């Protein structure tokens, strides 16, 4: 347990910087996390007015709720800065996430920028449980 806290603290800064370019790919032979969801950060495009967004909002809300009820959106959050939203999508690839987001009216109207981040289980946690062959 003494290793878990420093490990999580090490990982936290990387997770909190949404606009940072994606990190380089892990070196060959280093396992990559299994992608279980794709986080999509939507930000209002530069120069888009609140009125432009509000004109599309009724259709956007209906389409977003439908995606949620269909299980495509697992979680959704408002951004703290008021400039958009964050979705956690039931998608295994960025291409799948793009296909989901492309159905939304704000995307069709080209009013939002999208950042796609594949996410999965925290890889260092496997060190805590080993390979699973040892039984207590």
BELTA-V905449 format. One record per backbone hydrogen bond with DSSP energy under -0.5 kcal/mol. NH is the residue of the N-H (numbers start at 1). CO is the residue of the C=O. E is the energy in kcal/mol with one decimal. If there is no record, write none. Layout:
nh=(NH,NH)
co=(CO,CO)
e=(E,E)
//
This chain:
nh=(5,6,7,8,9,10,11,12,13,15,16,17,18,20,30,31,36,36,37,38,39,40,41,41,42,42,43,44,45,48,53,54,55,56,56,57,58,60,61,62,63,64,65,66,67,68,69,70,71,72,73,74,74,75,77,79,82,85,86,87,88,89,89,90,91,97,98,99,100,101,102,103,104,107,108,109,110,111,112,113,115,117,119,121,123,125,126,127,128,129,130,132)
co=(1,2,3,4,5,6,7,8,9,11,12,13,16,17,27,29,34,119,119,89,117,87,39,115,40,85,113,83,111,45,49,50,51,52,53,53,54,56,57,58,59,60,61,62,63,64,65,66,68,67,67,72,88,88,86,84,79,42,77,40,75,38,87,72,89,93,94,95,96,97,98,100,101,104,104,105,107,106,106,43,41,39,37,34,121,122,123,124,125,125,126,129)
e=(-1.1,-0.7,-1.8,-2.8,-2.5,-1.9,-1.8,-2.1,-0.8,-1.4,-1.6,-0.7,-1.0,-0.9,-2.2,-0.5,-0.5,-2.6,-1.8,-1.6,-3.0,-2.9,-0.5,-2.5,-0.7,-3.0,-2.3,-2.8,-2.5,-1.9,-1.7,-2.8,-2.1,-0.8,-1.0,-1.3,-0.6,-2.2,-3.0,-1.9,-2.3,-2.6,-2.6,-2.1,-2.1,-2.2,-2.9,-2.0,-1.5,-2.4,-1.1,-0.6,-3.0,-1.3,-2.5,-2.3,-1.7,-0.7,-2.5,-2.5,-2.6,-2.8,-0.6,-2.9,-1.9,-1.9,-2.8,-2.2,-1.8,-2.8,-2.6,-1.5,-1.8,-0.6,-2.4,-2.3,-1.6,-2.5,-0.6,-3.5,-1.7,-2.7,-2.8,-0.5,-0.7,-1.5,-2.0,-1.3,-1.2,-0.9,-1.4,-0.9)
//
